[in-house]
C-alpha cells in the first residue's frame, strides 16, 4: 500500500511538472508575439506642442551658401533662412536655427532634435521613405566644376581624375547613378569632405581635379571667388528639386509652411527674396 501511494505521488508530481512547463511555454510565446510598448505607441503630430512653446527649430548645414551659411559677422544668413524667417513670422513663431551634421540630418529630425530640414534639401525617393516633403520650391542640378585652365571638358575626361564632393550630399548619389563613370575616377570613387567649402578649397589647392556640387551653391561660390578662376562643364549629373523635410506625422506643420509659401509667391515676397540672393 505504501509503495502504491508513492508511485501515485510520483505520477501526480510528473503530471503537475509537465503542466507547469506547458503553461510557461504558452506564456513565453504570447509575450514574444505581443507588440512592444514602442510598437504600440502612436507618434503624435507635434504642431500643438510647437505652437505652445512658441518656436520652431530648423536644421541646416551652416556652410551651404547661399541657402544657409555664416556671414562675416558669424551670423547665419541665406535664401532658405530668409524664406523661413518670413514664413514663421507670419505664423507668430520664432525661428531657431540649428546647425547639424548633414550626414545625420534625418536622424536628428526623427529624434526630435530639430523640427524640419530646410537647407537645399533635395527630394529623393530614398529620403521620402524617412521624411515628409513639401512640394518643390526651387530647381537645381548637380554640376561639375574645375579650375579654368583644366583640360577636363566632359564626364569622359574625369577618367583617372580626383573628383570631390560633400559627404551625405545628393551630389554623391547623382554620381553613383552613373556607376560606369564613377568607376573611371582615381581610386574608383569620389573623395568626400564634410563640407562643400572644404571640397572647393581642395580643388583650389590643386589636390583634386573636379568637384560635383549643387549648382546654386557652385554658382554663388564662383561668383564670390571670381568667375575667371573656374569652369562649369556643360555636362552634369542630373536635375533635381529642393523641398522642406518634416517628420511624417507632422502634417499640420508641413501644411502651414506650404500654405504660407503659396501666399508669399502670390504677394511677391518669394520673388523679392529670390532676387536678393540670385539676381546678377
C-alpha positions in Angstrom: 0.0 0.0 0.0 2.9 2.3 0.9 4.6 1.5 -2.5 1.3 2.2 -4.4 0.9 5.6 -2.8 4.4 6.5 -3.5 4.0 5.6 -7.2 0.8 7.6 -7.4 2.5 10.6 -5.7 5.4 10.5 -8.2 3.0 10.3 -11.1 1.0 13.2 -9.8 4.2 15.3 -9.4 5.2 14.4 -13.0 1.8 15.5 -14.4 2.0 18.8 -12.5 5.5 19.5 -13.7 4.6 18.9 -17.4 1.5 21.1 -17.0 3.5 24.0 -15.4 6.2 23.7 -18.2 3.4 23.9 -20.8 1.9 26.9 -19.3 5.3 28.6 -19.1 5.8 27.8 -22.8 2.4 29.4 -23.7 3.2 32.5 -21.7 6.6 32.9 -23.4 5.0 32.5 -26.8 2.3 35.1 -26.1 4.9 37.6 -24.8 7.1 37.2 -27.9 4.1 37.6 -30.2 2.7 40.6 -28.4 3.8 44.0 -29.8 6.2 46.0 -27.6 5.1 49.3 -26.0 7.3 51.1 -28.5 5.5 49.4 -31.4 2.1 50.2 -29.9 2.9 53.9 -29.2 1.4 56.3 -31.6 3.7 59.2 -32.5 1.6 62.3 -32.5 1.7 65.4 -34.7 3.9 67.9 -32.7 2.2 71.1 -34.1 0.3 71.9 -30.9 3.5 71.4 -28.8 5.4 73.7 -31.1 2.7 76.4 -31.0 2.6 76.2 -27.2 6.4 76.7 -26.8 6.4 79.5 -29.4 9.4 78.5 -31.5 10.3 76.0 -34.3 13.8 74.5 -34.8 15.2 74.4 -38.3 18.1 72.1 -39.0 20.7 73.2 -41.6 24.2 72.9 -42.9 25.7 76.4 -42.0 28.3 76.2 -44.7 25.9 75.9 -47.7 25.9 79.3 -49.4 23.7 80.9 -50.5 21.0 78.8 -48.8 22.2 78.9 -45.3 25.7 80.0 -44.2 27.7 82.2 -41.8 28.5 85.8 -42.9 31.5 87.9 -41.9 29.8 88.5 -38.5 29.3 84.8 -37.9 25.5 85.2 -38.3 23.6 82.5 -40.2 22.1 84.0 -43.3 20.9 82.9 -46.7 18.0 82.3 -49.1 16.4 79.5 -47.2 17.0 81.3 -43.9 15.2 84.4 -45.2 12.3 82.3 -46.5 11.9 80.5 -43.2 12.1 83.7 -41.2 9.2 85.2 -43.2 7.1 82.0 -43.1 7.3 81.7 -39.3 7.0 85.4 -38.6 3.6 85.3 -40.5 2.6 82.5 -38.1 3.8 84.0 -34.9 6.6 81.5 -34.3 10.2 82.3 -33.5 12.7 80.6 -35.8 15.6 78.8 -34.1 18.5 77.9 -36.5 20.3 74.7 -35.5 23.4 73.7 -37.5 23.7 69.9 -37.8 26.0 67.2 -39.2 24.5 66.9 -42.7 25.1 63.2 -42.8 22.9 62.8 -39.7 20.0 65.1 -40.8 17.2 62.6 -40.9 18.3 61.0 -37.6 18.3 64.5 -36.0 14.8 65.2 -37.3 13.3 61.9 -36.3 15.0 62.0 -32.9 13.1 65.3 -32.2 16.3 67.5 -32.1 15.0 69.6 -34.9 11.5 70.2 -36.4 12.5 70.4 -40.1 15.3 70.2 -42.6 15.3 73.3 -44.7 18.6 73.9 -46.5 18.8 73.0 -50.2 17.3 69.6 -49.2 16.9 67.6 -52.4 13.8 65.4 -52.8 14.8 61.8 -53.5 12.9 58.5 -53.3 15.2 57.3 -50.6 14.6 60.4 -48.4 10.9 60.1 -48.9 11.0 56.9 -47.0 12.3 58.8 -44.0 10.6 62.2 -44.1 7.6 64.0 -45.5 8.4 66.7 -48.1 6.7 69.8 -49.2 6.1 70.5 -52.9 9.4 71.5 -54.6 10.2 75.2 -54.2 13.4 75.5 -56.2 15.1 73.6 -59.1 18.7 72.6 -59.1 21.2 70.3 -60.9 24.5 68.6 -60.0 27.2 70.4 -61.9 30.9 69.6 -62.5 33.3 72.4 -61.7 37.0 72.5 -62.5 39.7 75.2 -62.4 39.6 77.4 -65.5 42.8 76.0 -67.0 41.8 72.4 -66.6 41.8 70.0 -69.6 38.6 68.4 -68.3 35.7 69.3 -70.6 33.3 66.3 -70.2 32.5 63.4 -68.0 34.8 61.2 -70.2 37.7 63.5 -69.2 37.2 62.6 -65.5 38.9 59.2 -66.1 41.8 58.9 -63.7 41.0 62.2 -62.1 40.4 63.1 -58.4 36.7 64.1 -58.1 35.5 65.5 -54.8 32.1 66.2 -53.2 30.4 66.7 -49.8 29.6 63.6 -47.8 25.9 62.9 -47.5 25.0 65.2 -50.4 22.9 64.3 -53.4 26.0 65.1 -55.5 27.3 61.7 -54.3 24.0 59.9 -55.1 23.9 61.6 -58.5 27.4 60.3 -59.4 26.6 56.8 -58.3 23.6 56.8 -60.6 26.3 56.6 -63.3 28.5 53.8 -61.9 30.4 53.4 -65.1 31.6 57.0 -64.9 32.5 56.7 -61.2 34.5 53.6 -61.8 36.8 55.6 -64.0 37.7 58.1 -61.2 41.0 58.0 -59.5 40.6 55.3 -56.9 37.3 54.2 -58.4 35.2 56.5 -56.2 34.8 60.2 -55.3 36.8 61.8 -52.5 34.4 63.1 -49.8 34.7 66.1 -47.5 32.5 67.2 -44.6 31.6 70.4 -46.3 31.4 71.8 -49.9 33.7 74.6 -48.7 36.5 72.1 -47.9 35.9 70.4 -51.3 36.3 73.7 -53.1 39.4 74.5 -51.1 40.9 71.2 -52.1 40.2 72.0 -55.8 41.7 75.4 -55.5 44.9 74.0 -53.9 45.2 71.6 -56.9 45.0 68.5 -54.8 41.8 67.4 -56.7 40.7 67.9 -60.3 36.9 68.5 -60.2 34.1 69.0 -57.8 30.5 67.9 -58.2 28.0 70.1 -56.3 24.6 71.8 -56.3 24.5 74.4 -59.0 23.0 77.0 -56.7 26.0 76.6 -54.3 28.6 76.3 -57.0 27.4 79.4 -58.9 27.3 81.5 -55.7 30.8 80.3 -54.6 32.3 81.0 -58.1 30.7 84.5 -58.1 32.3 85.3 -54.7 35.7 83.9 -55.5 36.0 85.1 -59.1 34.3 83.6 -62.2 37.6 83.7 -64.1 39.1 81.1 -61.8 36.6 78.3 -62.6 34.9 76.4 -65.4 31.4 74.8 -65.1 31.1 71.9 -67.6 28.1 71.7 -70.0 27.6 68.1 -68.9 26.2 67.5 -65.4 24.9 64.7 -63.2 21.2 65.5 -63.4 18.4 67.8 -62.4 16.7 67.8 -59.0 14.3 69.7 -56.9 14.6 71.2 -53.3 11.9 70.6 -50.7 11.5 71.1 -47.0 11.5 67.9 -44.9 9.4 67.1 -41.8 8.6 64.2 -39.6 6.0 62.1 -41.4 3.4 62.7 -38.6 3.9 66.5 -38.6 1.3 67.1 -41.3 -0.1 70.3 -39.8 3.3 72.0 -39.7 4.0 70.9 -43.2 0.7 72.3 -44.5 1.2 75.5 -42.6 4.6 76.1 -44.2 3.4 75.1 -47.7 0.3 77.4 -47.4 2.4 80.3 -46.3 4.9 79.9 -49.1 2.0 80.0 -51.5 0.9 83.3 -50.0 4.4 84.6 -50.4 4.5 83.7 -54.0 1.2 85.4 -54.7 2.2 88.7 -52.9 5.7 88.9 -54.4 7.7 88.2 -51.2 9.1 84.9 -52.5 10.4 86.6 -55.7 11.9 89.5 -53.7 13.9 87.1 -51.5 15.0 85.2 -54.6 16.2 88.3 -56.3 18.2 89.3 -53.2 20.3 86.1 -53.4 20.3 85.1 -57.0 19.9 88.2 -59.2 23.1 89.1 -61.2 
